[in-house]
Amino acid sequence: MFLRTKLSAFRYTYPKQAIARFPADPRDSARLMVVHTATEQIEHRTFRDIVEYFHKGDCLVVNDTWVCPARLIGKKERTHAPIEIILARELSREDRLWEVLVEPARKVRIGNKIYFDNNRFYAEIVDNTTSRGRIVRFSYDGDLYKVAERIGSMVLPDYIQRQPEEGDKEWYQTVFANPAKISSLAPPTAGLHFTLELVQKLRDKGVHIVPITLHIGLGTFERIEVEDLSKHTMSSEYFEVSPQAAETINRALRQQRRVCAVGCSVARALEASALRVNMLKATRGWTDRFIYPPYDFRIVKSLITNFHPPNSPSLLVGAALAGAELIMKAYRTAVKEGYRLFAYGDALLIL
């Protein structure tokens, strides 16, 4: 019997060279695996072929969050030692308080100041949270996001094993991203495969492209460390589903059209906004929704995602929709067929 609630049931092996270090160029030239849950058929396509699987009235729900170049390199007062700070979450605009990660953490203590942008402003450490986590007060009293856009770099996952490049500021942003909604540490990676031309082809076919927002935080870099999945707790992330988005999606549900989540962040936001009658309500707030099998989806009936690391929550969202056995078959097939894995890798469509 397949142990659906055990982490060990979702482990798989892969060669390190399968990890994509850069995105496909053009974006929609990435490979696409299509998994049909009803027949368990697996197809191998190119991402731009995705137009063939959607029809007039269907909804592709996308995440319009904007990724912040949240990795700032500063210098510690007196010693001038280089210190990396990652802007995790703004706690108070009025008090200029932020939750951050620091590296190397052992060199940063309460009361220390770290200077940035040629000493134009500093961050003072006011509290500890986790081993690497700190609460800091910035001396800068403007919009720190705008400063990060100028002096920061993207926060790439450790598995990419290279330093962020200037190109990542464009590569790590989806075509759906709205600059007014800057707050994410990472993109909804499923959205990285879309080009403006591909989006227009879908619209020309009558497919609704519906934006919602979920700001992806530190949870995207966390790995599940408990064997019993029911014991895992997700980090909370802020999300918004507008009345217009809810109305469009509910219309598609009533007409029995396909509602496809573009990314696991979208799936989490939609399911967190679901009513008992399997309709969507306009919502804004925080969610720590952890989706793993078995799970009864109320809104999402289809998912575009990437191939994720073995111990990541995102893998389990796909497993909950496709079924545990089928998703692991798909992952083993991806490794065998040479698919590019993880954030900059190829795509998976679950129907």
N, C-alpha and C positions, 0 to 999 in steps of 0.2 A: 504493500500500500504506500502511495506517495505521501510523505509527511508535509502537508501544505503549510503548516505553521512553524516549520523549523528552518532556520537560516541555511543549514547544511544542504537542504534540498535544492537550493538555488545557486550552488557553487558550480563554476565551470573553469576550465583552463584555457588559456590563450597565449600565443607568442607575443612578446613585448613589441615586436615589429608591427603587430596588427593595430597598435594604438596610433590613431591619427594625430600628427603633430601640427598639421595645417589643414584648413578646410579644402573641399573640392573646389575647382575653378573651371567653369562657372559653378555656382552653388547647386543648381538643379541637375548637374551631371553626376552627382553622388548616386551610388547604387541604392536600390529600394527593394527590400524584401517584403512581400505581401503574404500575410498569413490569414487564411480563411478559417474561422473557428468552426463553422458548420461542417465543413468537409475535411478539415485539417490539411488542406492543400497548401503548399508553399510555392510561391512564384518568385522569380528573380527578374527585376525590372530596373529601369533608371528612374530617378525621382521625378523627372518631368512627365513621366507616364502617369503620374498620380491623377491627372485630369480625367483619365478613363474610368476611374472608380467613383466619381461623384457626378450627380445629376441635378437638374433644376429643382430648387427648393431645399437641397441639402445645406447644412451649415458646417463650415469650418470655423471653429472657435479658436482664436489666436490670443496670445498674450502680448500686450503692447507696452510692457515695461521696458524702460531704457536702462542699459547696463552702465554703471558708474565705473570709471577707471579708479578704483578705490584703493589701490596700492600706492602708498606714499612713502618715499624714502627721506628720512630726516637725519639730523645729527644731535646726539645727546649733548646737553650742556656740559661745559668744562672739558670733558674727554673728547668731544667731537666724534665719538664712535658712531658709525652708521646704524640706524635703527629703521626697521620696516614697520609701518603701521597700515593695517587694513581697516577701512571704515566699514564697520558692520551695521550700525544702526544709529540714527540720530535720536537721542532721548529727549532733548529739550532745546529747541531753537533759541528760546529766550536766555537760558543759562549756558548755551553753547556746549552742552554735554553730549558725548558720543560713547557708544560701546565700540571698542576696537579690539583687534588682535595685534600683538606685537611680536617681533622677532629680531634679535634673540631675547626672549622674555626674561631670562635670568639677569639681564643687565638693566632691567627697567623696574624701578620701585616707586612706591607712593611718594609724591613730592618732586620726582624728577621732571625736567622739562626737555622736550624734544623740539628742535627748531627746523622749520621748513622754508622752502622758497627763498633761499639766500637770507635767512633770518628775518623774513617779513612777518612771520607769526610762529607761535609755538603751541604745543599741546602739553598740558600739565597732568600728570597721573594723579588721580584723586581716589581711586579704589581698585581692588582686584576682583575679578569675577571667576575666571577659571585659570588653569595653568598658564595659558597664553592671553587670556582675556583681561582687559583693563577698562575702567571708566576714565575718560579724559575730559578736561575742559580746555577748549581751544581759545586762544586769544583773539582769533579772527571772528569778527561779529557780522560778517556778510554771509552770502550763500556759499558754503564750503563745497557744495557739489560743483559749482562753476570753477573753483580753484582746482578741484580734482580733475576736471576735464582738461585743464591746462598742464598740470604738473604730474598727474597720476598715470598709472598704467593699469591694464586689466589684470584681474586676479585669475590666473590660469590654474587649473587643477594640477596637483603635484605630478600626476602620471604623465603629463605632457613632456616633462623633463627638458624644458628650455626656458630661458628668460622671456618675459613678454616683449613683443616687438611693437613698433608704432602701428604696423598693419593690423594688429589685434584690435585696435580701437574701432576699426571698421569690420573686420571679420567676425568679431564677437558680438555684433549687433544684428538683430533681425530686421527685415524690411518693414515689419509691423511696428517697430519701436517708436514710441512717442517721446521726444525730448522733454516734454513737460512732465513726464512720469519717470524721471530718473531716480533710481533707488536700488536697483538690483546689483548683486555681486556677480551674477552669472546670467547668461541668456537662457530662455527656454529653448534648448538646443534643437528641438524638432523644427522650430521656426527658421533655423539657419539655412535650411535647404531651399527655401523659397526665393525666387527672384520676382521683380516687379512684373516681368513679362508673363511668368507663370501665374501669378495672382490675377492678372488681367484675363488670361485664358479661362480661368475658373469662373470669374465674374461673367464673362461673355457666355458661359454655359448656363448661367442662372444660379450658380452656387453663391450662397451668402457668406461673406468673410466677416465674422463677428468678433470685434475686439473686446476683451476683458482685461483686467490687470491683476497680476499677483507678483509682488516684489520678492524675488528669490534671494534668500539670505544665507546665513552660515549653514543652514541645514543641507544645502546642496553639496557641501563638501564633507558632511558627516557620513560615517559609515556605520552600519548596524553591527553591534558588538555582542548582542545577546542571541543565544540559540533559539529561545522562545520568542517569536516575533510579537506576540501579544504584550511583551514587556518593553518593547521599544517605544520611545517617545520622540516625536518629531519636534523640531523647533518651530515656533509660531511665525507665520509670515502674513503680511498685510495683503488684502485682496479687495477688489471692487468688481461687482457685476452691475452694470447700469440698467435702468428700466428699459432702455431701447434694446440692449442685448438680451435681456430676459424675455421681452416680447417676441423678438425674432426667433429665438431658440424654442420658446413654447409653441409658436406657430408651427415650426418644423416638427416638433414632437406630436402635436395634434394631427398633423397630416401624415404622420409615420414616415417622415423623411429622416435621412441619416444625420446625426449630430456627432461630429468628429472633433475630439479634443486634439489640438496641435500642441503636444507636450504634456508631461505629467503634472506640471504646475497648473495648467488649465483644467485637467481632470480633477485635481484636488479642489480647486476653487468652485467648479461647477457642482461637484458632489457636496461640498460644504454649504451650497446655496439651495439644495434640493428640498422641495416640500414632500410631505408624505404621499401626496397624490401623484408623484413622479412628474412634477412640473418645477419650473425654476422661479425663484423669487429674486428681485433686485436686492443686493446685499453689499455691505461693506463692513470690514472688520478684520479680525485675526483668525487664522485657522492653524491648527496643528494636526489636521486630518491625515492619518496614516492609513493608506490603502494597501492591503495585502490579501492574498487568497485565504479563505473564501470571502468574497465581497459581492454584495448585490448592488450593482450600479443602477442609479435611478435616472440619470441624465445621459451619461456617456455610453454610446453604443459602438464607437469606433475610436481608434487612437493612432496618431502618428507620433513616433518616439524614436530614440536612438538606441544603440546597443550599449548598455550601461555596465559598470563594474559589478562583480558578483555580489558584493555586500552593500549595494546601494538601494535606497528606498524606491528609486525610479524603476528598477528592474521589476519590483514586486507589483507596481501598478499594472504593467503589461501582463504579468502573471495572473493578476486578479481578473483581467478582462478576457484573456485568451485561454486561461486554464494553465495550471502549473506545469503539467507534463508537456503541453504543446509549446509553451514559451521556451522551455529548456531545450526542446528539440530544435526550435528556431535558432537559439543561440549557438548550439553545437553546430548546426548547419552553417551559420554565419562564419564561424571560425574555420570550418572545413573549406568553405568556398572563398575564403580570403577577403571577407568584408572588413572595412576599416571601422575600428571600434571607438566608442566613447564620444566626448563632446564635439569634436571636429570630424567625427566619423560618419558612416552611412546611416540610412534610415530604415525603419520598420513600420509598416502599416498593418494594423490589426483590424480586420473586418468581421 
